[in-house]
């Protein structure tokens, strides 16, 4: 039998109006009373009436804008978008629209314009992959100061204000990478780290996490250089060539993988795969093939589909029920992919991409 607000009110010894205010964080209510009401609702596994909820939300014509930082497709953000589309499909019957805005690659001026465009289009909430730029920070901080819900998706801006961040714990990702490098090359490691654009602050945090962990725990692995890539395969190929000309004795590589085929292609063409060890971030069909062929030793993935889905769901919960996120930083799981468990990632991708 479904649990009702009336039943919760009886058990809590309050009115149904008080229960409604407590569950939706509306109006004045004693915090201890609100806590007791929420605890009872949780213990009874209370679920709001879906029909009534749907009718109420529909009348508001709500809209979520999702603003990316790039136009150029890559395997990683194809998966993020698959998660967004699943979230969009699930909330469609509640009458909440989800609109996707694609930014010219790493162009802060374009992203600022898209924020304004989303607001002009009637957006009630924004999920954004923010470029690490002071003007973008100021614009988003101003929105949050007006209690406008902003969720950071896959990336974060240093010292910015936001409702919630949905993405990877980048520092931890860097530390995990250091541990994997030590497992596959505990002595005499000469490492080149290739990173995606540092206009994504998360990439800076990951590089810092890797470097700090190597210095503290694994001094036998020498980090020779951290090289910033662009996402353009031709340019990344040349950048990789130049780095290997500078450090020809490299025997360890950390690569972005899914966002730069040019980087891996240069390492392959110059003959380093046969005499070096490689760890990649994220997943693509090319990475899949190279792991199967033992050319890449491992890949660290960050559940991109889950990130896209959770960003939409977080904003849906906030708009529909004024539900605050359980965590301000909602870190998704990380998976270490080996040849032996590639079927797991294939299953997840198939599940999301069928939408």
HELIX and SHEET records of a PDB file:
HELIX    1   1 UNK A    5  UNK A   12  1                                   8    
HELIX    2   2 UNK A   16  UNK A   23  1                                   8    
HELIX    3   3 UNK A   31  UNK A   43  1                                  13    
HELIX    4   4 UNK A   50  UNK A   58  1                                   9    
HELIX    5   5 UNK A   75  UNK A   91  1                                  17    
HELIX    6   6 UNK A   92  UNK A   94  5                                   3    
HELIX    7   7 UNK A  108  UNK A  120  1                                  13    
HELIX    8   8 UNK A  134  UNK A  145  1                                  12    
HELIX    9   9 UNK A  170  UNK A  184  1                                  15    
HELIX   10  10 UNK A  201  UNK A  217  1                                  17    
HELIX   11  11 UNK A  233  UNK A  246  1                                  14    
HELIX   12  12 UNK A  261  UNK A  269  1                                   9    
HELIX   13  13 UNK A  285  UNK A  292  1                                   8    
HELIX   14  14 UNK A  304  UNK A  321  1                                  18    
HELIX   15  15 UNK A  339  UNK A  341  5                                   3    
HELIX   16  16 UNK A  342  UNK A  353  1                                  12    
SHEET    1   A 6 UNK A  97  UNK A 101  0                                        
SHEET    2   A 6 UNK A  63  UNK A  67  1                                        
SHEET    3   A 6 UNK A 125  UNK A 128  1                                        
SHEET    4   A 6 UNK A 149  UNK A 153  1                                        
SHEET    5   A 6 UNK A 164  UNK A 167  1                                        
SHEET    6   A 6 UNK A 329  UNK A 331  1                                        
SHEET    1   B 6 UNK A 221  UNK A 228  0                                        
SHEET    2   B 6 UNK A 189  UNK A 195  1                                        
SHEET    3   B 6 UNK A 252  UNK A 255  1                                        
SHEET    4   B 6 UNK A 277  UNK A 281  1                                        
SHEET    5   B 6 UNK A 298  UNK A 301  1                                        
SHEET    6   B 6 UNK A 335  UNK A 337 -1                                        
END                                                                             
